[in-house]
Amino acid sequence: MRTTTRTLTGGLNIRLRTLGAIALTCLALAACTGEQFQKGYIMPPGALEQIPIGASQDQVLIVMGTPSTVATLDGEVFYYISQRAERPVAFMNQKVVDQRVIAVYFDKNRQVRRLANYGMKDGKIFDFVSRTTATSGQELSYLTPLFKLLSFN
């Protein structure tokens, strides 16, 4: 009778140890899964499509919200700045996978003159709306420091 009790208790201990090891392994693997980080402005889906050329600044503020920064380049410009980074495994450094500057250009009457969605393509600042690379000038001299600021990683 004693032998049977000892065998059952020993088997139970082995099962508990096995379950504990499995639980610890699952926790360790869960801690290693990738993460995504969104910094700055998060654009609502379809927001740019809701801002036609000629829309007022008030309409832009209603759809897009408060800009990250404002500049005056031949009229006023609202800049909405964002960055998305990923970390494939916990405790590793983040890697920037996308950075954007949405620019809404206004004329002297405070109506939308042009929209731009700037990002990096082939190492250059690229407008995904007009599908052009930004050229030298006042606009590029303002955008370049913004992207350098975003690329601190």
N, C-alpha and C positions, 0 to 999 in steps of 0.2 A: 504494500500500500504506500509506503514511503517513497519507493522508487517511482511510482506513477506520478505522484504529486511533484517530485523534483523534476521529472521529465517535462511535465506540462508547464511548470514555472520557467524552466530553461528555454523552452520553445517560445513562450510568450516574450521573454527578454530579447531573444534573437529577433523576433518580429518587430518589437518596439524599436530596437536599434536600427533595423533595416528601414522602417518607416521614418525614423528620425533622420537617417542619412539621406533618404529620398527628399524629405522636406527641405533639408539644408541645401541640397543640390538645386532644387527648384528655386529657392530663394536666391541663391548665388546667380543662377541663370537669368532670373527676372531682373536682377540689378545690372546685368550686362546688356540689356536690350537698348536699342538706340533711342535717342530723344531728338525732338525738333524744338527749336527756339524761335519765336517771332519777337522782334524788337521794333519799336517805333509804331508807325501808322499801320493799321490793318484796314485795307480797302474793302468796303462792302461789295458783294457780288453785283456786277452790272452797273457800278457807280459811274464809270466814265461814259457809258452809253446814255445815262440820264442827263448828261450835261451837253446840250447842243451849243454850237457856236452861236454867240449872241445872248446866251443866258446871263443873268445878272450875278453879281457877287453873292447876293443873298441866296439865290438858288444853289450856288456852289456850296455855300456854307451849310445849307440844309441837307444836301446830298452827301457831301464829303466830310463835313465837320470842320473843326478848327485846324488850320494848317500847322505843320511842324515849324515852318519859318516863312517869312514874307520878305520879298525883295522888290526893289523898284528898278526895272530894266525897261525903259521906254514904255512905261505903264507899270502897273502892279503885277506881281507874280506870286501865287501861292504855291509852296512846295510841301508835299506830303512825303516824308522819308520813312523807309522801312528796310528791314534786313531779316533774312531767314537763314538760320544756321542749323546744322545737324551735328550730332555726336553719335557715331555708330555704336560705341561701347562706353558704358559708364566709366568715368574717371579719365577719359581721353579728351584732348582738346576739341573745341568746336571748330567746324569747318563751314565757312560762309558758302551757301549754295545759291543765294539770290539776294541782290540788293537793288532797290528801286527808289527812284525819285519821280513822283508824279508832279508835273508842273502844269498849272493852269494860268495862262497868260491873259491879262485883261487890257483893254484899250483905255483911252482917257475917260470914257464914259462908264467905266467899271463894268463892261460886258465882256464875256469870254471871246477872245480873239483867236486862241489856239490852245490845244491840249497836247501834252507830251508825257510819255511814260518811259523815262530813262532807266537804263540798266547797263550792265556790262556785257559786251559781246566781243569775243576775240581780244580782250584786254582794252577795248575802247568804249567810251560812253556812246550808247546807241539808243535811239528813240524808237520804241516798239510800236508807236502809233503811226508815225510817218515813214518808218523803216529806213531811217537815215542815221549816219554817224554825225555827232555834233562837231561843228567846225570851230575854228578859232574865233575869238571875239569875246564880247562882254558876257554872253550866256555861258560859254565854256569856262571862262575864268571864274564864274560863280559855282558851276557844277563840279569842277575838278576837286576843290577842297571838300565838298560834301561827300564825294565818294571816297576820298582819302580818309576822312573822319570815320566813315562807316567801316572801312577796311582795317580796323585796329587789330584784328586777329591775325 
